[in-house]
Every structure is written in C-alpha cells, then in structure tokens.
C-alpha cells in the first residue's frame, strides 16, 4: 500500500466522519470479546478513531491500535484521555507490522484486508506481516465486508481463504454484519489461528 493511499485516508478523516466511523465498537467485535476471544496483548490494525481498541481496553486488555491516518489517531488518543483509558495508538504501516518490534497474542482486523485492493499477492503480503507479530497459536479475528454488499469495497469468502498461507490453521468463517453510519452491511467474521 502506498503512502498516497494512507494520505487519502487521512484526507477523508480531515474532511469529516467516514461512513465506517459510527462512534461505537463494531457489534461483531463486542460479541467476540464477550465470548472471550481476545486474550493477552491485542493489536488492532487500522484502528481508525479507536472505538474497537477502546472497547477492548475497557474490558481489561492491553491494546495497541495502529493506523496510517494521524488525524484518526489524534481522535483516538483524545477519546482515550476523555474516557480515562490506557490504550496506545501509533502511526504504522500495515505492510511493515514487524517494524513495531512487538508481538501480540490476538490481532483484530476490522475491515482492512480489502484495502490492499484486488491483488491476492498484496493480501498475502499483509497476512504474512500478521504472522510475524502474532505469537504461535495466537488468533487473528477479521471482520470483512462481504461480496453480498454492493455499496462498499468487499471480499469474497474465497478471497479471504486464499489470503492465508501455511503459517495459519483452524480458520472459521461465519456470516456477520459490519456497521456503517447508514446501518449495517453483510460481512464475514473470520477467526484464524497462527501455527
């Protein structure tokens, strides 16, 4: 993903509220948390203004939220301060997660996997970065807009499956929804375990 792509997201945040920022954590992420699916240190990739990160922090998790938009991260830090929460937020490149110099027990990706575009190679390069920062036997949970939505960038079930190589096992994919400012759109809720 080019720096220009990140700049375009930052511009979107500077211009107003993007449709994926609903001022609340994604209901599917709340459900995962209630089922105990987040453990240990948590990385939230493409955290935006931090609602998912802050929800997980409020449940006692040590969370690092990363994003390519400094504008979004500034909003996330403000929310954390206002709510008295200790989530960390850093500017980072999702294609260089190893550059964080840290590892995590659980990773959350809420609608980032489709960002690398239509290139299966780029999606695979991204999931290889996830594997580098995830502890062995750790889980990554992904909430991705599905092909059944006509108004948003999306991924098919098959595209999600092919984005994970031999570093991964125990994939589970269930139908779900992704909340946007206009309501909800069809999504896939995916959990994949690092070998």
N, C-alpha and C positions, 0 to 999 in steps of 0.2 A: 504494500500500500504506500503510495507516495505521500510526501509531506503536504503536497497540494490537496490531497483528499482530506487530511486532517484539518488543513486550513479552511476547507469548505464546510466542515462540521462546526468549526469554531465560529465561522461567519453565521451559520444557522442559529447558534446559541446567542450570538450578539444581536441578531435581528428580532428575537422573541422566543417564544416557547415552542420547541419542536413537538410534533404530534406524539412522539414516544415518551414525552415527559408529562406524566399525569399527576405529579405531586404525591405519589403513593408508590409503595413497592408493588411489583407485579404479583397478582394473586397466586400465580403458579409458584413463584419463589416463596411466598408466605407458606403455601401448602407444603413445599419441600422442607422448609425449616420446621414446621410443626411436626413433621414425620421424622425429625432427627437426621436429615440427610446432609447437614453441614456439620463438620467436625474440625477441631483444631484451628490452624491458621487458614484463613479464607482469602482468596484472590478474586476480586470482582473485575473482570475485563470489560472495558468500555462502559464504565460505571455511570457516565453522564453526570447528572447533578446529585447522584448518590443515594437515591431512595432505597434501592435494594441493599447497598452496603450499610446504610444507617439502620435498616430494619434488623439485619443480621447482628450488627454491633449491639443493638438494644436487647438482643437475646443472649448476649454474653460472648459472642465470637470476636476474635481478633481479626479485623478485616483491613485489607489494603485494597482500595479502589483505584484503578488506573484508567486513564483516558487520554486521547490525543487532543482534547479541547481544554485549553487553560481556562476559558470562560466558564465551561461546565464545572470544572474542578473548583474554581473560586466559589461558585454557588454551593457546591457540595460541602466545602470547608465551612462556609457561613452557616449552613444548616446544622452541621455537626456541633459548631460552637453554640448555636441557639438552643439546641436540644441537650447540650451537656454530654455529648457522646465522643468517644475517642477513636473513631475510625480514621485511618490515614488515607490521604488522597495524593497521588503522584501523577505527573505527566509522564507518559511512557508510550512506546511503540509496541503494538500488539505483535509485531513480527520480530521483536527483539526482547521478549519477556525474560530470557536468560540474563539480559543486561541488568535486571533488577537485583541480581545477586542473592536471591532468596528463594526458598522453596515453601510449598503450601500443601496442606492436607486435603483441601477442597478448592475447586475453582468454579466460579459462576460465569457463564457467558449468556447474557440476556440480549439476544438479537444482534450479535456481532458477526457470527460465522458467515452470514450472507454478504458482509461488506467487501470481502476480497473479490466480489464480482462473480462472473461466470467461469472463472478459471479453477478447475479442480486442483491444479498444481498449487495455486495460491492458498486454497483452503487447507490442503495437506501441509504446506509450509507452516501455516498458523497452528494447526493441531500438533505439529512436531514441537513448536515452541511451548505449547501447553504441557506436553510430556516432559520437557526439560525442567519445568518449575513445579511439577506435581510429584509429591512423594510416591514411591512404589505402593500400589494398592489404593492410592487416593482416587477420589471421584471428581469428574468434571460434570456439571449439570448445565445443559444448554436449553434455552427457550428460544425457538426459532420460528419466525413467521413461515407458514406452510404454503404450498402451491395452491391451496384452496382459497387463498386470499387474492383478489385481482387488483387491489389498490396499493399494495406495498411490495418492496423487494422481498423475495421469498426463496425458499429452498424446498426441493422435494425430499421425501424420505430417503430415496436412493442417493441423492447428492450428499446428504448428511452421513450416511453409512460409508460412502467411499472417501470421505474426508479423514477417516481414521485408519491408520495402518496397523502393523503388528505390535506396536507399542501398547495397544489397547485391548481390552476384553470386556465381557459382560455388558454389552450395550443393550439398553432398554429404551424404546421409543413409544410414547403414548400421545394420542391426540390431546390438545390443550387449547388455550386461547392466550392471546397477547393483548394487553390493554393499551389502547391509544386514547387520545383526547376525545375522539368521536365514538368510542365504545370499545368493542373487542373484535379481534380478527382471529381466524383459525391459525393454530400454531402447532409445532411439535415440541414436546417436553422430552428431553433426551438425557439419560444418565449413562456415562461410560467410565469404566474403571481402568486405571493405569496398571499395566502388568508389573 
